[in-house]
Amino acid sequence: MKRVVSTNEAPEAIGPYSQAIVAGGLVFCSGQIPLNPKTKQIEGKNINEQARQALKNLDVVLKASESSLGKVVKTTVFLKDLNDFAGMNAVYAEFFKENPPARSTVQVAKLPKDALVEIEAVAVK
């Protein structure tokens, strides 16, 4: 059995997908870009500001899923420019202070709404 997660505290899906799905004791979070959930605009001009907003969005989706950042086991970070790795990594470390999850980071050609970063996660419930 699966449960669809939706919260208005995070940006609504901008396509035919769910913010997260809970199944088999795991939470599968769709990628979060740095959209401000109220204005529906990209928050921040640089990688630090955008990574922070994307991680805040991920945090509220996890909470709506009855999980948390502390229960994340795997993330995938998509960067528009891998030269932004250090800036993203510094902000990421603020959110995952102890026992950080496994992670992949890749550069992509383009992200929705021309964001600099998108972050998805898998967590335990």
ABEGO torsion letter per residue (X at the ends): XBBBBBBAABBBBABBBBABBBBGGBBBBBBBBABBAAAGBBBEABAAAAAAAAAAAAAAAAAAAGBBAAABABBBBBBABAAAAAAAAAAAAAABABGBBBBBBBBBABBBGGBABBBBBBBBX
